[in-house]
Amino acid sequence: MKNKRLRSFRKKAVLVTLAALLLTIILPLGGCFEEMENDPMWDGDGYENTSETSTESETSLESETLAEGESSVDGEGETAAELTFETFTYEDVPNYAGFYYTEINGNVPFFTEEEIAEANQEYYEYYSPLDDLGRCGYAMASVDTALMPTEERGDIYWVHPSGWQKNSGYERTHLIAFQIAGENANEQNLITGTHYLNGEGMLPFEEMVGDYVRETNTRVLYRVTPIYVGDELVARGVLMEAMSLADQGEDILYNIFVYNVFNPDEHKLIDYMTGEVYEGDLEIDETAAMDVTYIINRNSGTFHLPNCEGVESMNEKNKIYFTGTREELIEDGYKPCPRCNP
């Protein structure tokens, strides 16, 4: 299953350099080599299967995926893209294909070794100053329980982010969610967004980070960046990156772009330069890659969208994260959730 990833959020480094060095040393000695068939070159196994109720199709899908290898957290390895956080622009985002988000850089964050080391040393939160157009920059945090709110969220309606248009169906969208860092009416942390962006696209990934930190009492390195085109006042979407620190990304590791558009059923379009909203049909590129992250219940064999209510009640140990197409999961014996109808 080429370029598809079944993960329990576990990334492994590819030992290409070491393998090449060993061949260089041994070949001159005249030894014979038997062809190595699909050597995975991993430093460990994939998702640890501790459940006796795991299905045969799950095992088949997992082994097939792991044999292809993954890029490392810092972007090194054969499959890593050449993008960096500094060079990433909206031009690097695939056309909207009818789903809330798309994965970027093989779903591997752009975090540097220095940023990871700093986040391991201490928890923090950072919000970029507004630019000359009053727009937010990136927001970043080493998420810790110490940052999380102890009081209820307050009023934010006096904040008018860049491009805000009253009575247009927008939501004041936190870059770093209130549940994660307790920031309420911080102008450097609020952008003009749709509910499709805020309440459907970003929320499942925010809850993933918040729940994980609260349950494990460990940190997650987290960054959300609004992506603008030129001098436009409304972001085309946000880049969301996250990595669990205690296990170097084994439990949580993602890099996604969430589109700031209205639900296609609303027939509303955005003038990103001004924020004005007008009637129209959103263009959907049906030829664009439709890889989606699904969450499979290892006990029932049912797969869900990340924002499905059924995922909320699922035990974390029973979750299998798969990135690919709906058709692939069905072919491997999994069944779609009747509630979210993925």
N, C-alpha and C positions, 0 to 999 in steps of 0.2 A: 504494500500500500504506500506508494511513493509520496514523500513529503507530508505524510499524515502523522500526527503525534498523539499517542495515548499516554497520558501523564497522570501520576499522582503528584504533579508538580516536582518532578525529579529530573535534573539536567546533569549530564555527564560529559567530561572532557574527552575529546577524540585524540588518541595517542599516535597520530600520524608520524610525527617527527621521530619518535622512538622506534617505530616499526621500520622506517626507512634506514635509520642508523644501523640497526641490527642486520638488515639485509646487506648493507654495504660491507660490514665486517665479515659476515659468514660466507657470502657468495665466492670470494676469492679462494676459499679453502677447498673448493671443489665439491662441497656437499650437495646432495640432491634435496630438492624441496618438493613436497607434495602440495598441490594447490589447496589453499585455505579457502574454504567455502563460507562466505558471508561472516568473516570474523568480525564481531561487533565492536571490538576494541573499546569496551567500556571498563570503568573501574568498579563496577558493581552491577547489581541486578536492577530490574525495573521496579514496578509497583509491587511491594511485598504482599503476597497473597496469604493472609492469615485466616481466611474464611473457608470453611468446608463447603459452603453453599455456592461457591463461584461456579459459573457456567463454563462448559467446554468452549463455547464460542469466545468467551472473554479471554481465556488462555491463548487461543489461537490468534486473536486480534492483538493481544499484548506482545507476544513473541515476535510476530511479524513486524510490528512497528519498531520495537527496540532494536532489531537487527540492523536498522538503517543508520543509527547514530544520531546524536544531537550536537548542536554547537554549545560552547561553554558560556558561562554567565557573562564574561567580559567580551564576548563577541568573537573569540578566536575559534578556529576550526574550519573545516571544509564548507559547512553550510551557512556560516555567518555572513550576513550582508555587510557591505562596506559603509553603511550609514552610521552616523554618530548623532548624539543629542544636538550638537552644534550645527550639523549640516541638514538635519531633518526639516523638511518643509511640506506644505500641502501637496506639492507636486509628487511627493513620495507616497501619497495615500491612494489606494485603488478607488476607482469610481464606486459610488454608492450602488450596492447590489440588492437592496431591499431588506438589509438587516442592520441592527443598531450599531454594530462595530465591526472592525476588521483587525486582524493581527498584523503587527509591524515587526520587522527584523526577526522573523521566526519565533515571535512571542518572547524574545529575550530582551530585557531592559537595556538601556544605554548606560547604566551606572558604571562609573570608573572604580578602580581598586581603591583610590583615595576616598571616594564618597562612601564606599562600603565600610572601609576602616573607620572613618569618622562616625558613621552611624552606629557601629558596634561599640564605640567608646562611650557615647552619651546620646541620650534622646534630645531631640530639638525639633523646632518647626521654623520654616522660613517662608516669607511671602515677598515676591519681587515688588519693587516700587512701581506705581502706575507710570506708563510712558507719557509722552507729550500729548497723545490723543486720549489719555485717561483710561487706557486699556491695561488689564492685568497681565503680568508675566507669569512665569511658572511658580508653583507653590510646592514645597518639598518638606518632608518630615521623616525623622526616625521615630516611627509611631510606637509609643509606649503607653501603658495604662496610666502613667502619670500625666499624660496629655489629655486624657479623655474627660468629657464633661462630668461635673458633679451636680449641675443644676439644669433645669429645663431650658430649652432653647427660647430666646427672646425674639423681639420684633426686629425684622430686617427690612420692613417695607419703605423706610426712608432712604434706602440705598438705591441709586439709579446707575447701574453699570453702563459702560459705553454701549451705545446703540439701543438703549432701552426705549421702548415705545409702549406707552400706557394702553391698556385694553387690547393688546395684540395677541394675547395668549402665551406670553413669555413667563418664565419662572426665573427668579434670582437663584443662580446655580452656584453652589459652593464648589471651589476647586478641591479643597480638602474638606471632606464632609464634617459636619458638626459632630457626628457620633465618633469621629476619629480623633479630632484635635480640640473640640470644644469652641472653635472660633465661630462667632455668631454674625455680627454685622460688620465684618472686616471688609472694607472696600477693596483691599488688595487680594481678596479671596472670593469675590463674587463676580460672575459674568452673566451676560444675557444669554439665556438658553431656553430650549423648548422642554416640555415634559418628556418628549421622546428621548432627548439627551439625558436629562437629569433624573427622572423618575423611573425610566425603563432601561436605558443604556448603561449609565454610570452606577446606579444603586446596587446591583448585584455584586459588583467588584468592590465597592466600598464596604458592603456588609461582609464580604469575604475577609477583608483585612481586619475590620473591627472585631468580628467574631473570633478570628484566629488569635489576635493579641489578647483579648479578654480571656479566652480559654487556656492559652498556653503561657500567658504572662511573659512572652518574649516579644522582641521587636520586629517590625517590618519597615524596610526602607521604601518610601512611597513618594512619587512625584506626579503631579498633574500639570500639564502645560496646554494653555489655549493656543490654537493654531490659527493665525490670521493670514490673509492674503493682502499684501500691500498695506494701504491705509484703511482697510475696512474696519468698521467699528464692532462688528459682531464676528465672533470666532466661527470658523467653519466646523470646528469640533475640538475635542481635547485628546491629548495623548496621555494615557494612564499607564504608569509603570509601577511595579511592586515586586519586592523580593523579601522573603522571610530570611532573617539574618542568622538565627541560631543554627540552621541546617543548610545555609548557603543556597537557599532557593529550592530545596526539595519539596516543601509543602506549598509555598506560594511563589509563583514566578510568572509574570505576564507583562506584556507590552502591547497595548491595544489603542486604536484610534476610534473614538465614539463620535458619530456624526451629529452635528447640530442642525437637525432638520425637523420639520413637523411630520407627524405620522402621515404616510401617504394617503390614508383614508380621509384626512382633514382637507385635502386639496388646497393647501396653503404653502406659499413660497416666501423666502426671505431675501430682501435686498441687503446683503451683508455690508454694503458700504454705509447705509444709513440706519438699518434695523427695521425699516418699514416692511410690513407684511401685506401680501396681495394674493389674490386667488390664482390658482394654477395647479398643474399636476407635476409632481416631483418626478424627475427623470431617473429611471432605474436601469442600470446597465446589467442586462441579464447574462451578458458574456463574462462579467467580472467574476473573479474567484469567489466561490460561495462557501469556503471553509468556515465552519462555525464551531465554537466550543460548546459541547454538550456535557451534561453531568449524568452519568449512568449509576443507577442503584445496583451495586454488585449482587445484592440478594435477590431482587426481583427481575433484574435484566431490563428494567425500564429506563429509557433515556429522556432527559428533561432539558429545557432551556435554563440558563443560569438564574433567571428571575422567576422561575416557576415556584408557586407556593409549596409544592411537594418537596422542593430542595431544602426549604427551611426546616422541615421536620426530620430530615435525613441525617443519620449519624455520619460524622466526618469520615469514619473508618470505612463506611459503606460507599463512599463516593469515588467514582472513577472519572477522570477528566479526559475527554476525547475531543480532538480537533480534526474535523473532516466534514463529510457530507452525511446527510440523513440517509441516503441510499446505502452507503457503506455499512452503517450500523444495522440497518434492516437486513442486509445481506448476511451479516454475521450473527443473526439470530436475536438481536435486541428489538424491543417493541417501543413505539413512541408513547409518551404519557398522554392519556386522553384529556387531561386537564389543560395543559399548555399547548398541545398539538404541535410539537416541534417539526 
